[in-house]
């Protein structure tokens, strides 16, 4: 037992998945099962997570149990092609009877120390409304917000939720014209060589190796990570598409991953060999999402110049309203080692990060459905 804190930290293992998911569900009001924890913390291909439990007796309780948990998830990364290992903070969870004991601070420091000792220069995270204050008090830095970008795929269908059909059609024509005049109308269409894929293979590794020198700070997107992150998930909410401009057996020119629910679509991952490939990937995804009845598509990122140019080129525009912790979510960084590459000044520059929703610690962005 650690002094006045009255809890004992220990490293969690896959055998603790049921305990972890219980903490997760109580902390975040979810109904996940242990598959989520096994997948997220003990199945990631870039290394075991640093996941710690805090055990003790909660206020008003008589038996010792796990009352809190916290993780740093390993991620192989590159900057301009140079490799390093990063970490991502995930799921700071403390049960009500264990709060105000310093559990979050203690476990965060323990994770940071262990990750730094293993050679990780940084931990990154997306802060929630309740956790933001605690992060900033414990050495984290707010480097800016994720910005939600919007693409209006079918203005008439969007207006149809509020207007009679005839008025919605007329209004849709007017909105479409206005979007076109301001460069905000996404173009869609399926190019030859664009189509769904069931799994990623070694061609994904080759593509990332070919483009990594042109990327700022980016998580490695090899086949193992892509399959873990988007194919072998507990809920299976993602759909993956690839582009082969030289034919199905030729080299891979890019991929894009989408999800949708309740009449809204999300692009959660994209990597193209060049600007032309990025455009073809987005247009194919837009066509797919519109065909599935989604009049709008969203994509969240932070202000990387390469990504912003891609989105503007393809008719997407920033959400007109910035709602903290909703469509403008804080990006936070904890520098773990100042003697390693990338330097702290680079890590704290939001324009130096190539990040999408697929890089976040949540399984999917679309609203949960009953079958989840």
C-alpha positions as CSV (number, residue, x, y, z in Angstrom):
1,X,0.0,0.0,0.0
2,X,1.5,3.3,-1.0
3,X,1.3,5.7,1.9
4,X,-1.6,8.1,2.1
5,X,-2.8,7.1,-1.3
6,X,-4.0,3.7,0.0
7,X,-3.6,1.8,-3.3
8,X,-1.0,-0.5,-4.8
9,X,-0.1,-0.3,-8.5
10,X,0.7,-3.4,-10.6
11,X,1.2,-4.2,-14.2
12,X,-1.9,-5.6,-15.9
13,X,-1.9,-8.7,-18.1
14,X,-4.4,-10.2,-20.6
15,X,-5.8,-12.1,-17.6
16,X,-7.1,-8.8,-16.3
17,X,-9.2,-8.0,-19.4
18,X,-12.5,-8.6,-17.5
19,X,-11.4,-6.3,-14.7
20,X,-10.3,-3.6,-17.1
21,X,-13.6,-3.7,-19.1
22,X,-15.6,-3.4,-15.9
23,X,-13.6,-0.3,-15.0
24,X,-14.1,1.0,-18.5
25,X,-17.8,0.5,-18.6
26,X,-18.4,2.1,-15.2
27,X,-16.1,5.1,-16.0
28,X,-17.5,5.8,-19.4
29,X,-21.0,4.5,-19.3
30,X,-20.3,1.8,-21.9
31,X,-21.4,-1.9,-22.3
32,X,-18.3,-3.4,-23.9
33,X,-17.1,-6.9,-23.2
34,X,-13.5,-8.1,-22.4
35,X,-12.7,-8.5,-26.1
36,X,-12.3,-4.7,-26.3
37,X,-9.6,-4.7,-23.7
38,X,-7.8,-7.8,-25.0
39,X,-7.8,-6.2,-28.5
40,X,-6.7,-2.7,-27.5
41,X,-4.1,-3.4,-24.8
42,X,-2.8,-7.0,-25.5
43,X,-3.3,-7.5,-29.2
44,X,-1.6,-4.4,-30.7
45,X,1.3,-5.4,-33.0
46,X,3.8,-2.7,-32.2
47,X,4.5,-3.9,-28.6
48,X,2.7,-4.6,-25.4
49,X,1.0,-1.7,-23.7
50,X,2.1,-0.3,-20.4
51,X,-1.2,-0.9,-18.6
52,X,-1.3,-0.6,-14.8
53,X,-4.0,-1.3,-12.3
54,X,-4.4,0.4,-8.9
55,X,-5.7,-2.0,-6.2
56,X,-6.9,-1.3,-2.7
57,X,-10.1,-0.9,-0.6
58,X,-12.5,1.7,-1.9
59,X,-14.2,4.2,0.4
60,X,-17.1,2.5,2.1
61,X,-16.0,-0.9,0.9
62,X,-14.4,-3.8,2.8
63,X,-12.7,-6.0,0.2
64,X,-9.6,-5.0,-1.8
65,X,-10.1,-4.8,-5.6
66,X,-8.9,-2.9,-8.7
67,X,-10.2,0.6,-8.5
68,X,-8.4,2.3,-11.3
69,X,-6.4,1.7,-14.5
70,X,-4.4,3.6,-17.1
71,X,-2.4,2.7,-20.2
72,X,0.3,3.9,-22.5
73,X,-0.1,2.0,-25.8
74,X,3.0,1.4,-27.9
75,X,3.1,2.7,-31.5
76,X,6.0,2.5,-33.9
77,X,6.4,5.9,-35.6
78,X,8.6,7.8,-38.0
79,X,9.4,11.4,-38.7
80,X,10.6,12.2,-42.3
81,X,11.4,8.4,-42.5
82,X,13.4,8.2,-39.3
83,X,12.0,5.6,-36.9
84,X,11.2,6.0,-33.3
85,X,8.8,4.4,-30.8
86,X,5.9,6.6,-29.5
87,X,3.2,5.9,-27.0
88,X,-0.5,6.9,-26.7
89,X,-2.3,7.4,-23.4
90,X,-5.5,5.6,-23.2
91,X,-8.4,5.2,-20.7
92,X,-7.7,6.9,-17.5
93,X,-10.2,5.1,-15.4
94,X,-10.9,5.5,-11.6
95,X,-14.0,4.2,-9.8
96,X,-15.9,6.6,-7.6
97,X,-14.8,5.0,-4.3
98,X,-11.2,5.4,-5.3
99,X,-11.1,9.0,-6.4
100,X,-9.1,11.8,-4.9
101,X,-6.2,9.4,-4.0
102,X,-3.8,10.5,-6.7
103,X,-4.4,7.3,-8.8
104,X,-4.3,9.1,-12.2
105,X,-1.2,11.1,-11.4
106,X,0.6,8.1,-10.0
107,X,-0.2,5.8,-12.9
108,X,0.5,8.5,-15.4
109,X,4.0,9.1,-13.9
110,X,4.6,5.3,-13.7
111,X,3.7,4.8,-17.4
112,X,5.8,7.9,-18.4
113,X,8.9,6.7,-16.5
114,X,8.6,3.2,-18.0
115,X,8.0,4.3,-21.5
116,X,10.9,6.8,-21.3
117,X,13.2,4.1,-20.0
118,X,12.3,2.0,-23.0
119,X,13.3,4.8,-25.4
120,X,10.0,6.5,-26.2
121,X,10.4,10.3,-26.5
122,X,6.7,11.1,-26.3
123,X,3.2,10.2,-25.4
124,X,0.2,11.7,-27.2
125,X,-3.5,11.7,-26.4
126,X,-6.8,13.2,-27.1
127,X,-8.1,14.8,-23.9
128,X,-11.7,14.5,-22.6
129,X,-13.6,17.2,-20.8
130,X,-13.2,15.5,-17.4
131,X,-9.5,14.5,-17.8
132,X,-8.1,17.6,-19.4
133,X,-7.4,19.5,-16.2
134,X,-5.6,16.5,-14.6
135,X,-3.4,16.0,-17.7
136,X,-2.3,19.6,-17.8
137,X,-1.4,19.6,-14.1
138,X,0.8,16.5,-14.6
139,X,3.2,17.7,-17.2
140,X,1.1,17.4,-20.4
141,X,0.9,20.3,-23.0
142,X,-2.1,21.3,-25.0
143,X,-0.8,21.8,-28.6
144,X,-4.1,22.6,-30.3
145,X,-7.3,20.9,-31.4
146,X,-8.4,18.2,-33.8
147,X,-10.5,20.0,-36.4
148,X,-13.6,18.3,-37.9
149,X,-13.8,18.7,-41.6
150,X,-17.1,18.2,-43.5
151,X,-18.1,17.1,-47.0
152,X,-21.7,17.5,-48.1
153,X,-22.3,14.6,-50.4
154,X,-26.1,15.0,-51.0
155,X,-27.5,18.4,-50.2
156,X,-31.1,17.4,-51.1
157,X,-31.0,14.4,-48.9
158,X,-29.6,16.5,-46.1
159,X,-32.4,19.0,-46.4
160,X,-35.0,16.2,-46.8
161,X,-34.8,15.6,-43.0
162,X,-36.4,19.0,-42.5
163,X,-38.2,20.0,-45.6
164,X,-40.9,18.5,-47.9
165,X,-39.4,16.5,-50.8
166,X,-40.0,19.1,-53.5
167,X,-38.5,21.9,-51.5
168,X,-35.6,19.7,-50.5
169,X,-34.8,19.0,-54.1
170,X,-34.9,22.7,-55.0
171,X,-32.9,23.6,-52.0
172,X,-30.4,20.9,-52.8
173,X,-29.8,22.4,-56.2
174,X,-29.2,25.8,-54.7
175,X,-26.9,24.5,-52.0
176,X,-24.9,22.4,-54.4
177,X,-24.4,25.4,-56.7
178,X,-23.3,27.5,-53.7
179,X,-20.8,24.8,-52.6
180,X,-19.4,24.5,-56.1
181,X,-18.9,28.2,-56.4
182,X,-16.9,28.3,-53.1
183,X,-14.9,25.1,-53.8
184,X,-16.8,23.1,-51.2
185,X,-18.6,20.5,-53.3
186,X,-16.9,17.1,-53.0
187,X,-16.5,15.2,-56.2
188,X,-17.2,11.5,-56.2
189,X,-16.6,8.6,-58.5
190,X,-15.0,5.2,-58.6
191,X,-11.7,5.1,-60.5
192,X,-10.3,1.9,-62.1
193,X,-8.3,0.0,-59.6
194,X,-10.4,1.3,-56.6
195,X,-12.2,-1.3,-54.6
196,X,-12.8,-3.0,-51.2
197,X,-10.2,-5.2,-49.6
198,X,-10.6,-7.8,-46.9
199,X,-7.1,-7.6,-45.4
200,X,-3.9,-5.7,-45.9
201,X,-0.7,-7.5,-47.0
202,X,3.0,-6.8,-47.6
203,X,2.1,-4.2,-50.3
204,X,0.9,-1.9,-47.5
205,X,4.3,-2.2,-45.9
206,X,6.0,-1.3,-49.2
207,X,3.8,1.7,-49.7
208,X,4.5,3.1,-46.3
209,X,8.2,2.6,-46.8
210,X,7.9,4.5,-50.1
211,X,6.2,7.5,-48.7
212,X,7.4,7.8,-45.1
213,X,10.2,10.2,-45.9
214,X,7.5,12.7,-47.1
215,X,5.5,12.5,-43.9
216,X,6.0,14.4,-40.7
217,X,5.4,12.5,-37.4
218,X,3.3,9.5,-38.4
219,X,2.4,6.2,-36.9
220,X,3.8,3.3,-38.9
221,X,1.0,2.0,-41.1
222,X,2.2,-1.5,-41.9
223,X,-0.1,-4.4,-42.7
224,X,0.0,-5.8,-39.1
225,X,-1.1,-2.5,-37.6
226,X,-3.8,-1.8,-40.3
227,X,-5.3,-5.3,-39.9
228,X,-5.3,-5.0,-36.1
229,X,-6.7,-1.5,-36.1
230,X,-9.4,-1.8,-38.9
231,X,-10.0,-5.4,-39.8
232,X,-9.7,-7.6,-36.6
233,X,-11.7,-5.3,-34.3
234,X,-14.3,-6.5,-31.9
235,X,-17.2,-4.6,-33.6
236,X,-16.0,-4.8,-37.2
237,X,-17.4,-1.3,-38.0
238,X,-14.8,-0.4,-40.6
239,X,-14.7,-0.9,-44.4
240,X,-11.4,-0.8,-46.1
241,X,-10.6,0.2,-49.8
242,X,-7.5,0.1,-51.8
243,X,-6.2,1.8,-55.0
244,X,-4.2,-0.1,-57.6
245,X,-3.7,2.2,-60.5
246,X,-1.7,-0.4,-62.4
247,X,-4.3,-3.2,-61.9
248,X,-5.3,-5.5,-59.1
249,X,-1.9,-7.3,-59.2
250,X,0.2,-4.2,-59.4
251,X,1.7,-2.1,-56.6
252,X,-0.6,-0.6,-54.0
253,X,-1.1,3.1,-54.5
254,X,-3.2,3.8,-51.4
255,X,-5.9,2.9,-49.0
256,X,-8.8,4.5,-47.2
257,X,-11.0,3.3,-44.3
258,X,-14.5,4.5,-43.6
259,X,-17.4,3.8,-41.2
260,X,-20.9,5.0,-41.0
261,X,-24.1,5.0,-38.9
262,X,-27.3,6.9,-38.6
263,X,-26.9,8.7,-41.9
264,X,-23.4,10.0,-41.4
265,X,-20.1,8.8,-42.8
266,X,-16.6,9.1,-41.4
267,X,-13.2,8.8,-43.1
268,X,-10.9,7.5,-40.4
269,X,-7.7,6.6,-42.3
270,X,-6.1,7.5,-45.6
271,X,-2.7,7.2,-47.2
272,X,-2.0,7.8,-50.9
273,X,1.2,7.5,-52.8
274,X,0.8,11.0,-54.2
275,X,-1.9,13.7,-54.5
276,X,-3.6,12.0,-57.4
277,X,-3.9,8.8,-55.4
278,X,-5.3,10.7,-52.4
279,X,-7.9,12.4,-54.7
280,X,-9.0,9.1,-56.2
281,X,-9.3,7.4,-52.8
282,X,-11.4,10.2,-51.3
283,X,-13.7,10.3,-54.4
284,X,-14.2,6.6,-54.2
285,X,-15.0,6.7,-50.5
286,X,-17.4,9.6,-51.1
287,X,-19.2,7.6,-53.8
288,X,-19.4,4.6,-51.4
289,X,-20.7,6.6,-48.5
290,X,-23.3,8.4,-50.6
291,X,-24.5,5.1,-52.0
292,X,-25.1,3.9,-48.5
293,X,-27.4,6.9,-47.8
294,X,-25.0,9.2,-46.0
295,X,-25.5,12.8,-47.1
296,X,-22.5,14.0,-45.1
297,X,-19.0,12.8,-44.4
298,X,-16.7,13.8,-41.6
299,X,-12.9,13.6,-41.2
300,X,-11.0,14.8,-38.1
301,X,-7.3,15.7,-38.1
302,X,-4.9,18.3,-36.7
303,X,-3.3,21.0,-38.9
304,X,-0.8,19.1,-41.1
305,X,-0.2,21.0,-44.3
306,X,-0.3,17.8,-46.5
307,X,-3.7,16.8,-45.1
308,X,-5.3,20.2,-45.2
309,X,-4.3,20.6,-48.8
310,X,-5.8,17.2,-49.6
311,X,-9.1,18.1,-47.9
312,X,-9.5,21.5,-49.5
313,X,-8.7,20.0,-52.9
314,X,-11.5,17.6,-52.5
315,X,-14.2,20.0,-51.4
316,X,-14.1,19.4,-47.7
317,X,-14.2,22.4,-45.3
318,X,-13.7,22.9,-41.6
319,X,-16.8,22.6,-39.4
320,X,-18.2,26.1,-39.0
321,X,-18.6,25.7,-35.2
322,X,-15.8,24.7,-32.9
323,X,-17.3,22.8,-30.0
324,X,-14.7,21.9,-27.4
325,X,-14.4,18.1,-26.8
326,X,-16.9,17.5,-29.7
327,X,-15.7,18.7,-33.1
328,X,-12.6,20.6,-31.7
329,X,-11.0,18.2,-29.3
330,X,-7.7,19.1,-27.6
331,X,-4.5,17.3,-28.6
332,X,-2.1,16.9,-25.7
333,X,1.5,15.8,-25.6
334,X,3.8,14.7,-22.8
335,X,7.5,14.8,-23.7
336,X,9.1,11.8,-22.0
337,X,12.7,12.2,-23.2
338,X,14.3,15.5,-24.4
339,X,17.5,13.8,-25.5
340,X,15.9,11.8,-28.3
341,X,14.6,12.5,-31.8
342,X,12.1,14.1,-32.4
343,X,13.0,17.2,-30.4
344,X,10.5,18.7,-27.9
345,X,10.0,21.7,-30.2
346,X,9.0,19.4,-33.0
347,X,6.8,17.2,-30.8
348,X,4.9,20.3,-29.6
349,X,4.2,21.6,-33.1
350,X,0.8,20.4,-34.2
351,X,1.6,20.9,-37.9
352,X,4.2,18.2,-37.5
353,X,1.8,15.4,-36.8
354,X,0.0,13.2,-39.5
355,X,-3.0,12.0,-37.5
356,X,-6.5,10.8,-38.3
357,X,-9.3,9.3,-36.2
358,X,-7.8,5.9,-36.8
359,X,-4.8,7.0,-34.7
360,X,-7.0,7.7,-31.7
361,X,-7.6,5.3,-28.9
362,X,-11.2,4.7,-29.6
363,X,-12.3,1.7,-31.7
364,X,-14.7,3.7,-33.9
365,X,-16.0,7.2,-34.4
366,X,-19.6,6.4,-35.6
367,X,-22.3,6.2,-33.0
368,X,-22.7,2.8,-31.3
369,X,-25.5,0.7,-32.6
370,X,-27.6,-1.9,-30.6
371,X,-25.8,-4.8,-32.2
372,X,-22.5,-3.6,-30.7
